[in-house]
Each structure stands twice: as structure tokens, then as C-alpha cells.
Amino acid sequence: MIEPKFIEGKLTEFKLKFQDLTKTIKVNSCYAVKKFDSNDNITGKVIENYREKVRDEPELAAEYFNSKIEVINSFIINVKDDSLNKYDYVQLFLPSDENRNQLLRNFSFKKFNSENDYSSSFKKNKDLSIVGIDCNKAENIFTYEEPNNINKPVKSILIIDDTIDTGCTVKIFLKKLYESNIIDNETEISVSIIYNNYRENKSKPPLEAWKKMKS
């Protein structure tokens, strides 16, 4: 990610650059999760804790996730329906983990339920992990098959994921679309995620920075 911006810890936008294209990606995040926050009664924190347990304590991961089903179900029930916001192309980045996969499907169905869902066109090799790999060397982890009967270039794309770490998967996906002439400089790209890890926005507003210099 280039130039990520945060408001109250939530990721709101970032930029990606490949070849001769630089795109600003708008992000809607439901939660900003603080690393040392012990409150796991929000779905974003549940997912983050579950990811850590899958990695470090896999024998306890399923039990933890199941113990938080009420928290997750409450979140899904209260998800705002944004189906009126129409997109030409919708892409879910479905995790290979069954629990996270089903959670993201439920989130997407409740929030968007789009007829322009082409998620099956972009697939990740389940036997390979993108974690810790240089993004420029990770393209072979994914395959892309262009959807039939799609009008090029599309005017708008929505990407749905449970979280964003480095933005590498987004970059690989959009690069494949760009190479297939499915997106161009005019395509509007949005991302909807359940949570991101909390970060302060390092860039200060001009007035605030000026006041700090004067004090």
C-alpha cells in the first residue's frame, strides 16, 4: 500500500501503482482493531484473535471461534444493506479457512448481494501462502480467468475482504484486470472490509501542524 490514510484508526484509502497506472482505492472498514485490546466482543477482534490462534494454537482455534458465534451473528444481523450502491464488478477474496470463508460470505450477502459477483474468476492456490512473500513474486499464487460477457472497461469495482494487511492481493488482482483491459484510469475502485489493524494517520492537517510549530 502507498500513502494509506486513517481516520480514528480506520483505513479510509490507499494507493496502488503498477505499470503506468496509479489508483486511489477507497476503503470502508467496520472496525479498527487495537493489538493489545482485550475486548473481543467485536467481530473484528474475534477474526484477528482467530487468525492468531490458527497460526499459533490451531488445536484451540475452532473452539474459540465457536465460542464467539453470538458476537459474529449479532454483527451480521446489524450489517447495513448497501445493495443500492451498484457495482459493475464485485470480487470477494474468500479465505481458505472455512470459518472465515463463511463469515465473509454472510457479510457480503447481507451488505451487497450483487448480481455482478465474479469472485470465481480469481483464485488462490490453497496450498500456498502469500504471507511473508514479496508481492512482486507472488503472482503465481493466483490464477485469473476473465469472465464472459463483461463490458470493458468497467466503471466501478467493489472488493470485499475480512481485512487488509499489506494490500498485496488487491494489487495482484487489479494488475490482472488492468492487463485484461477490464479496468482503466477512469474505473472507480472501492474496498469493503470487516476490520483493519488500528493505526494513527501520520500526516497532520496543515493547521494542526502549524499550531504545533508555533507552540
Salt bridges, closest charged atoms under 4 A:
GLU3 OE1 - LYS15 NZ 3.33
GLU13 OE2 - LYS5 NZ 3.68
GLU13 OE1 - LYS26 NZ 2.76
ASP40 OD1 - LYS68 NZ 3.04
GLU48 OE1 - ARG51 NH1 3.47
ASP56 OD1 - ARG55 NE 3.06
GLU57 OE1 - LYS53 NZ 3.50
ASP82 OD2 - LYS111 NZ 2.91
GLU139 OE2 - LYS175 NZ 2.74
GLU146 OE2 - LYS152 NZ 2.79
ASP162 OD2 - ARG100 NE 2.72
ASP165 OD2 - ARG51 NH2 2.73
GLU208 OE2 - LYS204 NZ 3.73
